[in-house]
């Protein structure tokens, strides 16, 4: 558990569904297998990966930032389109930018 600004920040479970495109699939594949040890990683045609995995963290934005930063350390031209779901809330990101936050009915 992390402490920030005098508050206890609870770690939550997030499920990730992502599409990752890159100019260097061999390098990204190695990083993905390290960053996502328990998940499904499928390489598709066109230098893309489909990823489904579970993560623990404070919030979707930090998890997204951490994953994309790790991928871009080995290949700058990497794009991440991600959906992070926790409970009944799904947050969508394109690279570092939040695009939508929806709640299931």
C-alpha positions in Angstrom: 0.0 0.0 0.0 1.3 3.4 -1.0 1.0 6.5 1.2 0.4 9.8 -0.7 -0.3 13.2 0.8 -1.2 11.6 4.2 -3.7 9.2 2.7 -3.6 5.4 2.3 -4.0 4.7 -1.4 -5.7 1.3 -1.8 -4.4 -1.0 -4.5 -7.2 -2.3 -6.8 -7.4 -5.1 -9.3 -7.5 -4.0 -12.9 -8.1 -6.1 -16.0 -6.3 -4.8 -19.2 -7.4 -5.3 -22.8 -4.9 -3.6 -25.1 -3.7 -3.3 -28.7 0.0 -2.5 -29.0 1.6 -1.5 -32.3 5.3 -1.0 -32.8 8.0 -0.8 -35.4 10.1 -3.4 -33.5 8.0 -6.4 -32.5 10.9 -8.6 -31.5 12.1 -6.1 -28.9 8.6 -5.3 -27.6 7.8 -9.0 -27.4 10.6 -9.5 -24.9 9.5 -6.5 -22.8 5.8 -7.6 -22.9 6.6 -11.0 -21.6 8.4 -9.5 -18.7 5.8 -6.8 -18.0 2.9 -9.1 -18.4 4.0 -12.4 -16.8 0.5 -13.8 -16.2 -1.7 -12.8 -19.2 -2.4 -13.6 -22.8 -0.2 -12.0 -25.4 -1.0 -12.6 -29.1 1.1 -11.3 -31.9 -1.0 -10.3 -35.0 -0.1 -9.4 -38.5 1.1 -5.8 -38.9 3.4 -5.6 -36.0 0.7 -5.6 -33.4 0.1 -7.4 -30.1 -3.2 -8.1 -28.4 -2.8 -8.2 -24.6 -5.3 -9.4 -21.9 -4.0 -9.4 -18.3 -4.7 -8.6 -14.7 -2.7 -5.9 -12.7 -2.8 -4.5 -9.2 -2.4 -0.7 -8.8 -3.7 2.6 -7.4 -5.4 3.7 -10.6 -5.6 3.0 -14.3 -3.7 6.2 -15.3 -0.5 5.1 -13.4 -0.7 1.5 -14.6 -1.1 2.7 -18.2 1.8 5.2 -17.9 4.1 2.6 -16.4 3.4 0.0 -19.1 3.8 2.5 -22.0 7.0 4.0 -20.5 8.5 0.5 -20.2 7.6 -0.3 -23.8 9.0 3.0 -25.1 12.3 2.4 -23.4 13.1 -0.2 -26.1 11.1 1.3 -29.0 10.0 4.9 -29.2 7.5 4.3 -32.0 5.2 2.1 -29.9 1.4 2.9 -29.6 -0.8 1.7 -26.8 -4.6 1.5 -27.1 -5.8 0.3 -23.7 -8.9 -0.4 -21.7 -8.4 -0.7 -17.9 -11.4 -2.1 -16.0 -11.8 -2.2 -12.2 -15.2 -3.0 -10.7 -17.8 -1.5 -13.0 -15.6 1.3 -14.4 -13.6 1.2 -17.6 -11.1 3.8 -18.6 -9.8 4.0 -22.2 -6.4 5.4 -23.1 -4.5 6.2 -26.4 -0.8 6.3 -25.4 -0.7 8.5 -22.3 -4.0 10.3 -23.0 -7.2 9.3 -21.3 -10.0 9.1 -23.9 -13.1 7.9 -22.0 -14.3 6.7 -18.6 -17.5 4.7 -18.6 -19.5 3.0 -15.9 -21.5 -0.3 -16.5 -25.2 -0.1 -15.8 
